[in-house]
Amino acid sequence: MISHFSWKPLFQKEKLPGWRISFFHKGTHYEGIYHKTGDIEWGRQFPAHDDEPSIKSEIHELMLFHIYD
């Protein structure tokens, strides 16, 4: 489960899509860039291969709630 989820726009002046995200999952801090297509560019830390699909799904739901709702 994701905790301490935060996001902010990549570009302040332009209305270009893209958001910097950060969160904790199983005690590990992750950062990345969430693109409007739903793709995620991970920062230095990559999630485990088995955890990545569920993490992406949860992030997508959070972004739908915060950005597109």
PyMOL commands that set and color helices and strands:
alter all, ss='L'
color gray80, all
select helices_A, chain A and resi 52-68
alter helices_A, ss='H'
color red, helices_A
select strands_A, chain A and resi 2-9+19-25+28-34+40-42
alter strands_A, ss='S'
color yellow, strands_A
deselect
rebuild
show_as cartoon
